[in-house]
Amino acid sequence: MPANAPTLTVAFGLNGTFTNVSADLILTVDIRRGRMYQDVFIDAGTATVVLNNQSGAFDPSNTSSSWYNTLIAGMQVRISGNSTVIYTGYLEDNMVNQGIYPTVSLTFVDGLATFGKTIAPALATSAYSETAAARATRVLDIAQWPAGSRSLTGTTVMLATGQGISCLDMLEQCANVVGGRFYVSRTGVATLVPLANKFSRPTQLLFSDQGDANSVGYDGIITNPGTDYVYNQAIVDRGPGLLQYSSTFNASVTTYGLKSKKLDAPSNTTTAATNLSLYAARKDADAAVLVEQLDFTPIGIGALATDFLETELNDLVTVKRVTYDGRSISINCVVEGMAHSITSDNWRVSYFTSLVDPYTIAL
Amino acid sequence: MPLCPQITITPITVTTSGMTTASVIAANAPATTEQLTTTSASAAAALAAANAAQADAATALSAANTAYTTAINSLQPSAYAIQNPTTKQLTAIDATGLTVYSGASSTSGARVVLNSTGLAGFNSGGTATFSVSASTGAAVFSGDVTGATITGGTLNIAGNAIINSSGYLTATGATITGSITATSGSFTGNIYASGGTIGGFTIASNYIYSGSSLGIYSDGTITGGNSSTLFYGYANIGGGTAGSERLIVTGNSSFDGTGIFLNNLTTYTHFFSPYATNVTAAANGYRVSSSGRLTYTTASSQRYKHDIVDLVSISEYNPKKLLNLPVRAFRYNENYVTPTDERAEVLIPGFIAEEVDAIYPIACDYSETQGPESWNDRILLPAMLALIQEQEKRIQTLEGK
């Protein structure tokens, strides 16, 4: 890894006590967080760490290894750049390659995977009219997620939901009801952000192909005219036997035709459900050019390395470019997902973004 | 804050402008024909209506129960009985009078009867528990009578304890436990106490005492000070006029089994009464020894003597020696006798003990530390009498010649 690249650290731990893996044994690290497309729910964050295992130290059956009894299910990984944590997850798979060049490939997932695997039981009657934050707390309790690793905001009151759905589905309901997002942060904090809070997200980075001050250069960009993500009708589904509310932005329908989406959002009040449908029908009703993917190398970016490493899902970035035909374009984006591909001599990053929209409503 | 320029977003609140909104009931799964055709009714509204109806029904049921209870309570067992709607107790009005009872009969079991003879109560077994006579006002209670104040004439408890209206308590064979506090008053009869206090004096089984200051014991012992014995045995001081008899102890003077010890004889010469009117005619008496002790004098009975000889037969005691004994006149030294003594500072006749010692030493009494102290008249007088007898014989002999 070049000297001006962020210093990579991989640490394994149990019960909150971490031990760094020797840097010369780290072959590759791949991290995926968030989502690639704005119209799908967030996926579980994954990390794959490939290590040199010539010593057999990372073979979980090697009783003489110092990692013995650590490389077990539930082991935590903490991946950092310049001591800033960029991923936190739990060991899910361990593939030991016993070939000529022995390696071990460790696959980690974050809390979203845990939530997806945990089925929520029927809710008590006391939970029938609770806020989204309270509902998320209840769900995280069911999934036994640590109380100290939560940041939940959302005052919209929810209805009871059906049984037999996963905790992840219930958390998606919470996010839908508040018109916001739910994700697990790079440090492992389960986070629920309501609609109103999207206006207070920081702009972490400026990307430019013209070398602007305090900007990061990029070497790949995929833009999209935006028609793929046009939705001009939103149906708020509150549950079987209950009123559904739908809103349609007529002007968009005239231009692009009717494009509907359904939100699984058990809002407790008519007003909240109606407003949610109005918001969802409007915010994506206009097609606009957006940056779907941006590729760059965070090496040699100096002080901007800190901003890069601290970039979180839903933070904002600005992308500037000059087209081949000479037009200067500046696009404000929301980070929907990110991918790190780190090898011994390179660090490649892709951001998957959506367009910043200005719309809001009371929920 | 990141180094790059921050994006500024101006929020736009979404309104219904340009919007078409609608609401439909989502079908339950599996959907029924009725649910699919329902367009106007709201399941939620129907549920609310059902809940309201259920609440109304519950309210109606409660009201019906209340009415039923009221109706039941309004039914009376007979024309001569009144039933309390809450406690179900009956009140009978008949020839007996007014009877409140809870059992099956107004003439047995627990009841209270009020008629012209008075008021009477009975327990569940039919036993009388209290009565108040209308004619005499006499009241009888088999249970306890409690209250803050009891007023009236005399409180008589089985004749053993009586408190009359003047506050006199007459108790016969009674034992009073606890404290009795009174500002004044008196007792007649005996007070027996095995413990307690009266006016700061602690009462024990055989004594009363006040701390370590004074203790009086049933055997006559009186203690004081640090519980040291002040008196034990019998004392009969006086019997005559108060103040004429007295017992004075000063300084280190003391009384014990060996005598009375006075510390300062020069000040108090009369350590016994010189004014005694009754004296004994017995031969034995008292004297003051040379050491100042009041002692018995020797008696003169033959029962106490042996080797009885004629004085003149003992040359050592030849009474003629007394002819050489100077008879002096002198004054006692200052402060030796009480200044008010009638012979203080006057010349009085007498002997000098040292001269008696030199002439007739058997008649001299000695101080334990200072030699001759006094002369002994019980010795000197017989010797003088022997001398007189001898001279009388010589006179008679001379006269017979």
Contacts between the chains, C-beta under 8 A, distances in Angstrom:
chain1	res1	chain2	res2	distance
A	199	B	9	5.4
A	199	B	11	5.9
A	202	B	1	7.1
A	202	B	2	5.9
A	202	B	6	6.9
A	203	B	2	6.3
A	203	B	4	6.0
A	203	B	5	6.9
A	203	B	6	4.6
A	203	B	7	4.6
A	204	B	2	5.0
A	204	B	4	7.3
A	205	B	2	6.9
A	205	B	4	5.7
A	206	B	4	3.6
A	206	B	5	6.3
A	214	B	3	4.4
A	214	B	4	5.0
A	214	B	5	7.8
A	215	B	4	6.8
A	237	B	26	6.2
A	238	B	26	7.0
A	239	B	26	6.6
A	240	B	26	5.5
A	240	B	27	6.5
A	240	B	28	4.4
A	240	B	29	5.9
A	241	B	25	6.7
A	241	B	26	6.3
A	241	B	27	7.4
A	241	B	28	4.6
A	241	B	35	7.7
A	241	B	43	4.8
A	242	B	25	7.0
A	242	B	26	5.6
A	242	B	43	6.9
A	242	B	44	6.4
A	243	B	23	4.8
A	243	B	24	7.0
A	243	B	25	5.8
A	243	B	26	7.3
A	243	B	42	6.6
A	243	B	44	7.0
A	244	B	23	6.4
A	244	B	24	5.3
A	244	B	25	7.3
A	244	B	26	4.9
A	245	B	21	6.9
A	245	B	22	7.5
A	245	B	23	4.9
A	246	B	21	6.8
A	246	B	22	5.0
A	246	B	23	7.3
A	246	B	24	7.6
A	247	B	16	7.8
A	247	B	19	5.2
A	247	B	20	7.0
A	247	B	21	4.9
A	248	B	19	6.5
A	248	B	20	4.4
A	248	B	21	7.7
A	249	B	18	6.1
A	249	B	19	5.9
A	250	B	18	5.5
A	250	B	19	7.0
A	250	B	20	6.0
A	251	B	18	5.6
A	270	B	23	7.9
A	274	B	21	6.5
A	274	B	23	7.8
A	275	B	14	7.6
A	277	B	21	6.9
A	278	B	14	4.9
A	278	B	15	7.4
A	278	B	16	6.5
A	278	B	19	6.0
A	278	B	21	7.1
A	279	B	14	5.0
A	281	B	19	6.7
A	282	B	14	4.6
A	282	B	19	7.5
A	283	B	14	7.5
A	303	B	3	6.3
A	304	B	3	6.0
A	304	B	4	7.7
A	307	B	2	4.1
A	307	B	3	6.0
A	307	B	4	6.9
A	310	B	2	7.8
A	316	B	7	5.0
A	318	B	4	6.8
A	318	B	5	7.0
A	318	B	7	6.1
A	332	B	7	4.8
A	332	B	9	7.9
A	356	B	7	6.6
A	356	B	9	6.2
A	358	B	9	5.3
A	358	B	10	5.9
A	358	B	11	5.8
A	358	B	12	4.7
A	359	B	11	7.5
A	359	B	12	5.3
A	359	B	13	7.7
A	359	B	14	5.3
A	360	B	11	4.5
A	360	B	12	6.9
A	360	B	13	5.8
A	360	B	14	7.2
A	361	B	13	5.8
A	361	B	14	4.6
A	362	B	13	7.9
